[in-house]
Amino acid sequence: MENKKYSVLIVALYCYYHIPSIINHLKEKYPLVELTLLTDSPERMSKLIEDKSVRIEWYNVSPVKCRFLWLKSWIIKHKQILFFADFSKKRRYDIVNVHFPNKYMSYVYKYLRRMSKNVVISPWGSDILRHDQKYLKELAVLYENADYITVSPNYTLGKKIREVFTIDSKKMVGGFFGSDVIDFGVKNGEAISIDDAKKRFGLDGRYVIACGYNQRRQQRHKEIIDAINKVKNLLPQNLTLLFQMNYGKTANETDLDECKMTCREYGLDALFVTDFLTVEDLYKMRKATDMFVHVQTTDSAAASVYEYILCDKKIVHGSWIKYESLEAFKPLFYFPVNRLEDLGEVIVKAYKSDKIAIPQGVMDIVKNRSWENNITRMNDFFMSIV
């Protein structure tokens, strides 16, 4: 499709992880696109966004401190309404793209519509899968009136959205999230040895089990630690637990010090990675790992899982987390855990077993998660609706 000029407002409040990658890749490959980012973290985003022609607007609303939750919610709602009522007077865009939409975005839907004839919602998974019915009901205005939703109707997240909201599947257009780590691994991965990757993190000679991939409590770090402690005599003596905790921190989330203390009490060697990592270092972290344990409460095709598959690692995976496209191929890419009570037993089984031979179909899908592929699809979609 021939490239053309169009304008996009990306509304990304309280979410940071994918946004710089989306913007950097889109501007690099399609420089005619005019991008504006509305964010509550303008300084952070300005450091991560490479193209300085991208307009960064500050969601300048002071935080609300109130011990009465109903009153706090009411104040946040009306602050958001006032902000968007004013912001919507500034400019018009060909597309307004809302990321990680929260319930307050439903209250300002009419202002989103005022700014563009194309309102596109991009759920990330946890904004739908981890909330109760009351919260989802408040999201209905946003989802049911949006023009497009960037998620496939046939996979876990898409099915959940269709189950909860009254939505025509024709306006669900498939997800466009890529992975810089996969891009790097496809192009440069063979040049990095496992030994070099382990040395980068001081893990020389260690058997490494990665426990989740962010700091959120839903990753169940404490449950993983408890399960490993019960079977540690059946695991290698040179065991190190690896915790990637450099993103995902929000209010009431995992207490990092608590996890460190528990590992010390159990006599488990552990490495907690809390610093920002480059794409190359993230890839090395995946490659330095011998086993990845993924038993969070809910999930929707997390890029980290795909990255561990690309690096050909043993994966212990909760069977309640469905990856339909990957599970269509046999053998399964993971050692399944049906109940948390069985986690230790499955970890031991995975340790003692040979690696699973990853089906080529799975690897093809994994490699298709690169930004090289996804940013083209995103741009083609945007151009098709303006």
FITI-408750 format. One record per atom (N, C-alpha, C, O): residue in three letters; x, y, z. Coordinates in steps of 0.2 Angstrom, whole numbers, plus 5000, padded with zeros to 4 digits. Each point is the difference from the previous one (the first is absolute). Layout:
% residues N
alaXYZ
...
***
This chain:
% residues 386
met500449945000
met499650065000
met500450065000
met500550015004
glu499450044992
glu500450064999
glu499950045006
glu499550015003
asn501150025000
asn500050035006
asn499750074999
asn500150034994
lys499550005010
lys499850075000
lys500050035007
lys500149975005
lys499850094995
lys500050045006
lys499350005004
lys499550014997
tyr500649975009
tyr499450015004
tyr500250015007
tyr500650005002
ser498950025002
ser500250025007
ser499749955005
ser499449985000
val500950015006
val499849955005
val500150035007
val500650035001
leu498949975003
leu500150025007
leu500049935004
leu499549975000
ile501150025003
ile500049945004
ile499950025008
ile500450045002
val499049945000
val499950015007
val500249945005
val499849954999
ala500850075005
ala500349945003
ala500150035008
ala500550025001
leu499049975003
leu500050025007
leu500249945004
leu499749955000
tyr500850065005
tyr500249945004
tyr500249944997
tyr500049955003
cys500350064991
cys500349944996
cys500650034996
cys499950054997
tyr500649915004
tyr500650024997
tyr500449954995
tyr500450024996
tyr499549925006
tyr500549954997
tyr500049994993
tyr500650014997
his498849994999
his500049994993
his500150074996
his500250004995
ile499650055009
ile499950064996
ile500650034996
ile499950024994
pro500749995009
pro500550024997
pro500249964994
pro500250024994
ser499749915006
ser500249964995
ser499550014994
ser500250004994
ile499250015007
ile499550014995
ile500150064996
ile500150004994
ile500150065010
ile500150064997
ile500750004996
ile500050024995
asn500549955008
asn500650004997
asn500049964993
asn500350034995
his499449925006
his500049954993
his499550044995
his500249994994
leu499350035008
leu499550034995
leu500450064997
leu499950014994
lys500450045010
lys500350064997
lys500649984996
lys500150034995
glu500349925007
glu500649984996
glu499849974993
glu500350024995
lys499249945005
lys499849974993
lys499550044996
lys500050004994
tyr499650045010
tyr499550044996
tyr500050085003
tyr499650025004
pro501050014994
pro500150075003
pro499450054998
pro500050055003
leu499649944992
leu499550044999
leu499450015005
leu499650045000
val500449905004
val499550005005
val500150065005
val500550015003
glu499050034999
glu500050055005
glu499749975007
glu499549985000
leu501050015005
leu499849975006
leu500050055006
leu500450045000
thr499149955004
thr499950045006
thr499949955005
thr499649965000
leu500850055006
leu499949955006
leu499750045005
leu500350055002
leu499249935001
leu499750035006
leu500249955006
leu499849945000
thr500650085005
thr500349965005
thr500050035007
thr500150075000
asp499949905005
asp500150025007
asp500750015002
asp500250025005
ser500249954990
ser500850005002
ser500450034994
ser500349964997
pro499650105002
pro500350034994
pro500850005000
pro500349994995
glu500050025011
glu500750005000
glu500349934998
glu500550004996
arg499249955007
arg500249934999
arg499949994992
arg500549974997
met498950045000
met499949994993
met500550044996
met500249974995
ser499950095006
ser500550044996
ser500749975000
ser500350014995
lys499949965010
lys500649965000
lys500049944996
lys500649984997
leu498949995002
leu499949934997
leu499850014993
leu500149954996
ile499650105002
ile499850014993
ile500550044996
ile500250055002
glu500049914993
glu500650034996
glu499950054995
glu500450055000
asp499049954997
asp499850064995
asp499750065004
asp499549995003
lys500950064996
lys499850065004
lys499450044997
lys499850055003
ser500049934991
ser499450034997
ser499449975003
ser499550034999
val500549925005
val499449985003
val499850055006
val500450025004
arg499050004995
arg499750055005
arg499949965007
arg499649954999
ile500650075006
ile499849975007
ile499650055004
ile500350055002
glu499149934999
glu499650045004
glu499949975007
glu500049945001
trp500050105004
trp500049985007
trp499349995003
trp499650055000
tyr500249895002
tyr499449995004
tyr500150035007
tyr500249975005
asn499750104996
asn500150045005
asn499550005005
asn499650055001
val500349895003
val499550005005
val500349975006
val500349955001
ser499650095005
ser500449985006
ser499749945003
ser499449994999
pro501049975004
pro499749945003
pro499550015006
pro500050065003
val499649894998
val499550015005
val500149965006
val500149945000
lys499950105006
lys500149965006
lys499450015004
lys499850055002
cys499949895000
cys499450005003
cys499849935003
cys500149954997
arg499850055010
arg499949935003
arg499349974998
arg499949945001
phe499750104997
phe499349974998
phe500049994992
phe500150044996
leu499949895003
leu500149984993
leu499550034995
leu500150014995
trp499349995007
trp499450024996
trp500150084998
trp499950024995
leu500450025010
leu500150074999
leu500650014996
leu500050044995
lys500549925006
lys500650004996
lys499849984992
lys500350044996
ser499349915003
ser499849984993
ser499650064997
ser500150024994
trp499550015010
trp499650064997
trp500450064998
trp499950034995
ile500649985009
ile500550064999
ile500449984994
ile500150054995
ile500249895004
ile500449984994
ile499550014994
ile500350024995
lys499149955006
lys499650004994
lys499950084997
lys500050014994
his499850035011
his499950074998
his500650044998
his500050044995
lys500649945008
lys500650034997
lys500149984993
lys500250044996
gln499749905003
gln500149974993
gln499650044995
gln500250014995
ile499149995007
ile499650034995
ile500250084999
ile499950024994
leu500350015011
leu500250074999
leu500650014996
leu500050044995
phe500549915006
phe500650004996
phe499849994992
phe500250044996
phe499449915003
phe499949984993
phe499550054997
phe500150014993
ala499550025010
ala499550054997
ala500550064998
ala499850024994
asp500750005009
asp500450054998
asp500549984995
asp500150034995
phe500249915006
phe500549974995
phe499749994993
phe500350014995
ser499049975005
ser499749984993
ser499950074996
ser499849994994
lys500350065009
lys499950074996
lys500650014996
lys500050054996
lys500649925005
lys500650024997
lys500149984993
lys500150054996
arg499849895003
arg500149974993
arg499649954998
arg499649975004
arg500450014990
arg499649944997
arg500549964997
arg500650024998
tyr499349915002
tyr500449954998
tyr499749954995
tyr499349995001
asp501049984995
asp499749954996
asp499849945004
asp499549964998
ile500950025007
ile499949955004
ile500250015007
ile500550045002
val499149945003
val500150005007
val500149935002
val499549965000
asn501150025003
asn500249945002
asn500149995007
asn500450035003
val499149945001
val500050005007
val500449935003
val499749954998
his500850065005
his500349945003
his499949995007
his499950045004
phe500149894998
phe499849985007
phe499450045003
phe500150035005
pro499449974991
pro499450045002
pro499749985007
pro499949945002
asn500050115002
asn499749995007
asn499350035000
asn499850034995
lys499949965011
lys499350015000
lys499850084999
lys499550024998
tyr501050025004
tyr499950075000
tyr500050024993
tyr499750064998
met500649904997
met500050024993
met499350004997
met499850034995
ser499849935008
ser499349994998
ser499650075001
ser499650024997
tyr500650015009
tyr499750065002
tyr500150064995
tyr499750054999
val500949944997
val500250064996
val499949984992
val500350034996
tyr499449915003
tyr499949984993
tyr499850054995
tyr500250014995
lys499350035007
lys499750054996
lys500650054998
lys499950034994
tyr500649985010
tyr500550054998
tyr500549974995
tyr500350034996
leu499849905005
leu500449964996
leu499750014993
leu500350014995
arg499149985005
arg499650004993
arg500050074997
arg500050014994
arg500050045010
arg500150074998
arg500650014996
arg500050044995
met500549925007
met500750014997
met500149964994
met500550024996
ser499149935003
ser500149964994
ser499449964998
ser499649985004
lys500350014990
lys499549954997
lys500249935001
lys499649954999
asn501050045003
asn500349935001
asn500349995007
asn500550025001
val499149955003
val500249985007
val500249935000
val499649954999
val501150045002
val500249935000
val500349985007
val500450045003
ile499349905000
ile500249985007
ile500549954999
ile499949954996
ser500750055008
ser500549955000
ser500149975007
ser500450025004
pro499249934998
pro500049975006
pro500749965001
pro500349974995
trp500050025011
trp500649975001
trp499949935003
trp500549965001
gly498950035001
gly499949935003
gly499850015007
gly499449985002
ser501050055002
ser499950005007
ser499450055002
ser499750005005
asp500250054990
asp499550055001
asp499349974999
asp499550035002
ile500549914996
ile499349964999
ile500049945004
ile499549995004
leu501049974996
leu500049935003
leu500150015008
leu499749955003
arg500550105000
arg500150005007
arg499550045004
arg500150015006
his499450014991
his499550055003
his499349965001
his499849954996
asp499850075009
asp499449975002
asp499550034995
asp500150044996
gln499349935004
gln499450024996
gln499850075001
gln499850034995
lys500249995011
lys499850075001
lys500550054996
lys499750054997
tyr500949945004
tyr500550044996
tyr499950004993
tyr500050054996
leu499949885001
leu499949994993
leu499450044997
leu500050024995
lys499549985010
lys499450034998
lys500150084998
lys499750034996
glu500750005008
glu500250074999
glu500450014994
glu500050054997
leu500349905001
leu500450004993
leu499650004994
leu500250014995
ala499249975006
ala499549984994
ala499950064995
ala500149984994
val499850085009
val499950054995
val500650014995
val499950014994
leu500749985009
leu500650014996
leu500149954995
leu500150014994
tyr499849925008
tyr500149954995
tyr499449994995
tyr500249994994
glu499250025008
glu499549994996
glu499950064995
glu499649994995
asn500750075006
asn499950054996
asn500650024996
asn500050044995
ala500649925006
ala500650014996
ala499949984993
ala499649954999
asp500850074997
asp499949984993
asp500449944999
asp499849954996
tyr500850045007
tyr500449944999
tyr500349985007
tyr500150045004
ile500049894996
ile500449985006
ile500549954998
ile499949964996
thr500750065006
thr500649964997
thr500249945003
thr500549995004
val499049964995
val500149935003
val499749954996
val499450024997
ser500849935002
ser499749944996
ser499449985004
ser500049995006
pro499450004990
pro499449985004
pro500049925002
pro499649985003
asn500949994994
asn500049925001
asn500549985005
asn500049945002
tyr500450105002
tyr500449985005
tyr499850025007
tyr499550035000
thr500849955005
thr499850015007
thr499750075001
thr499550015003
leu500950044996
leu499850075002
leu499450024995
leu499650035003
gly500449954991
gly499550024995
gly499349975002
gly499550035000
lys500649915002
lys499449965003
lys499750035006
lys499450015001
lys501150015003
lys499750035007
lys499750074998
lys499550015003
ile500750034993
ile499750064998
ile499349994997
ile499650045002
arg500449914993
arg499349994997
arg499549975005
arg499450015000
glu500949955005
glu499649975006
glu499750065004
glu499450005002
val501050055000
val499850055004
val499650064997
val499650025003
phe500650004991
phe499750064997
phe499649974994
phe500249954997
thr499450105001
thr499649994993
thr500450034995
thr499950064998
ile500549894998
ile500450034995
ile500049964994
ile500049945000
asp500050094994
asp500049974994
asp500749984999
asp500550045000
ser499649894998
ser500749985000
ser500350034994
ser500749994999
lys499050044996
lys500350034994
lys500450065002
lys500450024996
lys499550015010
lys500450065001
lys500649985005
lys500350045002
met499849894999
met500649985003
met500549984995
met499949954996
val500750085004
val500450004994
val500749965002
val500550014996
gly499649965009
gly500649975002
gly500550045003
gly500050064999
gly500449915006
gly500550055003
gly500650014996
gly500249974995
phe500150095007
phe500650024997
phe500650015004
phe500550034998
phe499549945008
phe500650005004
phe500649964998
phe499949944999
gly500750095000
gly500649964998
gly500449995006
gly499850025006
ser500849964993
ser500549995005
ser500750024998
ser500249974995
asp500150085008
asp500750024998
asp500549945001
asp500549994996
val499349975009
val500549955002
val500049944995
val500549974998
ile498950024999
ile499949954994
ile500450034994
ile500349964997
asp499650105001
asp500450034995
asp500749995001
asp500449984995
phe499950045011
phe500749995001
phe500249935000
phe500549984997
gly499149975006
gly500249935000
gly500049974993
gly500449964998
val499150064997
val500049974994
val500650034996
val500349964996
lys499950105005
lys500650034996
lys500749985003
lys500449994996
asn499650015011
asn500749995003
asn500049955005
asn500649995003
gly498949974998
gly500049955005
gly500649955000
gly500249985005
glu499949994989
glu500549954999
glu500750025002
glu500449965002
ala499750114998
ala500750025002
ala500150015007
ala500650015003
ile498949985001
ile500150005008
ile499949935003
ile499549974999
ser501050015004
ser500049935003
ser499750005007
ser499950065003
ile499949894999
ile499649995007
ile500550025005
ile499950045005
asp500849944994
asp500550025005
asp500150075001
asp500050035005
asp500050014989
asp500150075000
asp499350035003
asp500150055004
ala499449934995
ala499350025003
ala500150005007
ala499850045004
lys500449904999
lys500049995007
lys500550055003
lys499950025006
lys500749994991
lys500550045003
lys499750075000
lys500250045005
arg499449984991
arg499750075000
arg499750025007
arg500050055002
phe499749895001
phe499650015006
phe500349975006
phe499749995005
gly501049994994
gly500349975005
gly499849935002
gly500049985006
leu499749984989
leu499749945001
leu500449944998
leu499849954998
asp500950065001
asp500449954997
asp500049945004
asp500050005007
gly499949944990
gly499949945003
gly499449995004
gly500049955004
arg499550094996
arg499449995004
arg499449974995
arg500050014994
tyr499649955010
tyr499449984996
tyr499450055002
tyr499950015006
val499950024989
val499550065001
val499349994999
val499849974995
ile499850045010
ile499350004999
ile499750075001
ile500050035005
ala499749994989
ala499750075000
ala499349995003
ala499649964998
cys500250085006
cys499350005004
cys499650064998
cys500150065002
gly499549934993
gly499650064997
gly500450044996
gly500649994999
tyr499150074999
tyr500350054996
tyr499950075002
tyr500250054996
asn499449965009
asn500050075002
asn499850005008
asn500049955003
gln499950115000
gln500050015007
gln499249995002
gln499950005007
arg499749994989
arg499350005002
arg499849945005
arg500349944999
arg499350075006
arg499949945004
arg499649944997
arg500149955002
gln499650074992
gln499749944996
gln500549954998
gln499849954997
gln500850075002
gln500549954998
gln500249955005
gln500349944998
arg499450065008
arg500049955005
arg500749985002
arg500249945001
his500350115000
his500649995002
his500149965007
his500449955000
lys499250075005
lys500049975006
lys499849925000
lys500449965003
glu499150034993
glu499849934999
glu500649964996
glu500149945002
ile500250094993
ile500549964997
ile500649995005
ile500349955000
ile499950105004
ile500549995005
ile499949945004
ile500449965002
asp498950045001
asp499849955005
asp500149934996
asp500249955003
ala499550054991
ala500049934996
ala500849984999
ala500149945001
ile500350104998
ile500749984998
ile500349985007
ile500449965000
asn499550085005
asn500349985007
asn499849935002
asn500449965003
lys499050024995
lys499849935002
lys500449944996
lys500049955003
val500250074991
val500349954996
val500850014999
val500349974996
lys499950085008
lys500750024998
lys500549955000
lys500650004997
asn499349955008
asn500549945000
asn500049964994
asn500549964999
leu499050054996
leu499949964994
leu500350044994
leu500049984995
leu500250085007
leu500250054994
leu500850015001
leu500349985006
pro500050044989
pro500850015001
pro500250045005
pro499750055002
gln500949945001
gln500250045006
gln500350074997
gln500050045004
asn500149974990
asn500250064997
asn499450044998
asn500150044995
leu499349955008
leu499450044998
leu500050075002
leu500250025005
thr499650024990
thr499950075001
thr499350024998
thr499849984994
leu499850055010
leu499350034998
leu500150074997
leu500350045003
leu499449974991
leu500150064997
leu499350045000
leu499549974997
phe500550095005
phe499450045000
phe500150064996
phe500450055002
gln499249964993
gln500050064996
gln499550055003
gln499449984999
met500850075004
met499550045004
met500250084998
met499950045004
asn500349974990
asn500150064997
asn499450044997
asn500150064998
tyr499349915002
tyr499450044998
tyr499449965003
tyr500149945003
gly499450094997
gly499349975003
gly499950025007
gly499549985003
lys500950075000
lys499950025007
lys499450055000
lys500050054997
thr499549935007
thr499450055001
thr499950005007
thr500249965004
ala499350084998
ala499850005007
ala499749935002
ala499749964997
asn500550025010
asn499849935002
asn500249944997
asn499749955000
glu500950064996
glu500349944997
glu500549975004
glu500150025006
thr500349934991
thr500449965004
thr500650045003
thr500250054998
asp499949935009
asp500550035004
asp500749974998
asp500149945002
leu500350104995
leu500649974997
leu500449975006
leu500349955000
asp499750095006
asp500449985006
asp499849945003
asp500349965002
glu499050034997
glu499749945003
glu500249944996
glu500249945003
cys499950064991
cys500249944996
cys500849995001
cys500249945001
lys500150115000
lys500849995001
lys500049975007
lys500449955001
met499250075004
met500149975007
met499849935000
met500349965003
thr499250024993
thr499749935000
thr500649964997
thr500149945002
cys500250084992
cys500549964997
cys500649995005
cys500349955000
arg499950105004
arg500550005005
arg499849955005
arg500449965002
glu499050045001
glu499849955005
glu500049934998
glu500149965003
tyr499750034990
tyr500049934997
tyr500749984998
tyr500149944998
gly500450115002
gly500749984998
gly500049994992
gly500449964998
leu499250084999
leu500050004992
leu500450054998
leu499850065001
asp500749934994
asp500350054997
asp499650044995
asp499649964996
ala500450105004
ala499550044995
ala500350064998
ala500450035003
leu499449994991
leu500250064996
leu499450044999
leu499649984996
phe500450085006
phe499450054999
phe500250054995
phe500550045002
val499349964992
val500150054995
val499550065000
val499549994998
thr500750075004
thr499650055001
thr500250064996
thr499650054999
asp501049954998
asp500250054995
asp499750004993
asp499849954998
phe500150114999
phe499850004993
phe500649964996
phe500650015001
leu499149954994
leu500549964996
leu499950024993
leu499450014997
thr501149984999
thr500050014993
thr499749944997
thr499949955003
val499950064990
val499749944997
val500549945000
val499849945001
glu500850084998
glu500549944999
glu500149975007
glu500049945000
asp500050105006
asp500049975006
asp499449965002
asp500149955003
leu499350074995
leu499449965001
leu500149934996
leu499849955003
tyr500450054991
tyr500149944996
tyr500549965004
tyr499949945001
lys500750095002
lys500549965003
lys499749975007
lys500149945002
met499450095001
met499749985006
met499649944998
met500049955004
arg499650054990
arg499649944998
arg500549944999
arg499949945002
lys500750084994
lys500449944998
lys500449985006
lys500249945000
ala499950105005
ala500449975006
ala499549965005
ala500349965004
thr499150034994
thr499549965004
thr500049934998
thr500149994994
asp499949975011
asp499949924998
asp499249985000
asp499849964996
met499950075008
met499249995001
met499750065002
met500250045004
phe499249974993
phe499650065001
phe499349975003
phe499749964997
val500150075009
val499449985003
val499550054999
val500150065002
his499349934995
his499550054998
his499349975003
his499749964996
val500150065010
val499449985003
val499650065002
val499649995005
gln500450064992
gln499650065002
gln499349994999
gln499849954997
thr499850095007
thr499349995000
thr499650004993
thr499749954998
thr500550104998
thr499750014993
thr500650024996
thr500550035002
asp499349974991
asp500550024996
asp499750004993
asp499649964998
ser500750084997
ser499850004993
ser500650004996
ser500250064998
ala500149895000
ala500549994995
ala500650055002
ala500250044995
ala500049965011
ala500650045002
ala500649994996
ala500249944998
ala500150125000
ala500649994995
ala500649965004
ala500449974997
ser499650045010
ser500649965003
ser500049934999
ser500549974999
val498950005001
val499949934999
val500349984993
val500349954999
tyr499550094996
tyr500249994993
tyr500850015000
tyr500349964996
glu500050085008
glu500750015000
glu500449945003
glu500549984997
tyr499249995008
tyr500349945003
tyr499949944995
tyr500549964999
ile499050044997
ile499949954995
ile500650014995
ile500349954998
leu499850114999
leu500550014995
leu500749985003
leu500449984996
cys499750035010
cys500649985003
cys500149935002
cys500549975002
asp498949994996
asp500049935001
asp500149975007
asp500449965002
lys499250075003
lys500149995007
lys499449955002
lys499550004997
lys500649975008
lys499549965004
lys499550055003
lys500250045003
ile499249954996
ile499550045002
ile499549965004
ile499749954998
val500250075008
val499549975005
val499450055000
val500150065002
his499349924995
his499550054998
his499349985003
his499849944999
gly499850105004
gly499449995003
gly499549984994
gly499950044996
ser499849905005
ser499549984994
ser499450045000
ser499750004995
trp500250045010
trp499450055000
trp500150064995
trp499650044999
ile501149974999
ile500150064996
ile500149974993
ile500449964998
lys499150064998
lys499949974993
lys500450044995
lys499950064999
tyr500549904997
tyr500350034994
tyr499849964994
tyr500449954998
glu499050065000
glu499749964995
glu500449994994
glu500149944997
ser500250115000
ser500349994994
ser500649965000
ser500249964996
leu500250045010
leu500649965001
leu499849935002
leu500349954998
glu499150045006
glu499849945002
glu499749964995
glu499949945001
ala500050094993
ala499749964994
ala500649954998
ala499849954996
phe500850065005
phe500549964998
phe500349955006
phe499950025006
lys500349924992
lys500249955005
lys500749984998
lys500250004994
pro500249995011
pro499850005008
pro500050075002
pro500250054997
leu499449965009
leu500050065003
leu500750035001
leu500449965002
phe499650104998
phe500750045001
phe500250005007
phe500550035002
tyr499049955003
tyr500150005007
tyr499949945004
tyr499749954998
phe500550055008
phe499849955005
phe499450035004
phe500150055004
pro499349924996
pro499450035002
pro500049995008
pro500149955003
val499650105000
val499850005007
val499350015001
val499750054997
asn499949905005
asn499350015001
asn499850035006
asn499550035000
arg500949965006
arg499850035006
arg500750035003
arg500549974999
leu499450085005
leu500650035003
leu500349955005
leu500650005001
glu499049965002
glu500249955005
glu500549954996
glu500449975004
asp499650024990
asp500449964996
asp500650034997
asp500449974997
leu499750105005
leu500650034996
leu500749975001
leu500350004996
gly499849995011
gly500749975001
gly500149944997
gly500649994997
glu498949965002
glu500149944997
glu500150014993
glu500449974997
val499350084999
val500150014993
val500650034999
val500449994995
ile499950065009
ile500650035000
ile500649945000
ile500450004996
val499549955008
val500549955001
val500049964993
val500549984997
lys498950005001
lys499949964994
lys500350044994
lys500349974996
ala499650105003
ala500350034995
ala500850005000
ala500350004995
tyr499950015011
tyr500750005001
tyr500349934998
tyr500650004997
lys499149955005
lys500349934998
lys499849984993
lys500349954998
ser499350084999
ser499849984993
ser500550044995
ser500350055001
asp499749924993
asp500350034994
asp499650064998
asp499450015002
lys500950044994
lys499650054998
lys499549984995
lys500149954997
ile499450095003
ile499449984995
ile500250034993
ile500350054999
ala499649904996
ala500250034993
ala499550044998
ala499449984999
ile500750095000
ile499550054998
ile499849984993
ile500450004996
pro498949995003
pro499850004993
pro500150064996
pro500050055002
gln500249944991
gln500250054996
gln499450054999
gln500150065000
gly499349925001
gly499450044999
gly500050055006
gly499850064999
val500449925007
val500050045006
val500650054999
val499950065001
met500749924997
met500550054999
met499950054994
met500250065001
asp499449924994
asp499850054995
asp499550055003
asp500150064998
ile499549925006
ile499550055004
ile500450055004
ile499950065000
val500649915004
val500450045004
val500450054996
val500050065002
lys500349924993
lys500450054996
lys499650054997
lys500250064998
asn499149935001
asn499650044997
asn499850065005
asn499750054998
arg500549945008
arg499950055005
arg500550065000
arg500050045005
ser500449964990
ser500550055000
ser499750074998
ser499449994997
trp500950065005
trp499750074998
trp500050004992
trp499650044997
glu500949935000
glu500150014993
glu499449984997
glu499850034995
asn499849925007
asn499449984997
asn499450045003
asn499650024996
asn500449995010
asn499450035003
asn499950074998
asn499550035000
ile501150015000
ile499950074998
ile499750014993
ile499750054999
thr500549914997
thr499750004993
thr499349995000
thr499650044997
arg500149915007
arg499349995000
arg499750055004
arg499450024998
met500950015007
met499750065003
met499950064995
met499450035000
asn501149984997
asn500050064995
asn499449994995
asn499750044998
asp500349894999
asp499549994995
asp499350015002
asp499650024997
phe500349965009
phe499450005003
phe499850085001
phe499450024998
phe501050025005
phe499950075001
phe499850034993
phe499650045000
met500849954995
met499950034994
met499449984997
met499750034996
ser500049915005
ser499449974997
ser499450035003
ser499550004997
ile500550045009
ile499450035003
ile500050074999
ile499550035002
val501150004996
val500050085000
val499850024992
val500050064999
***
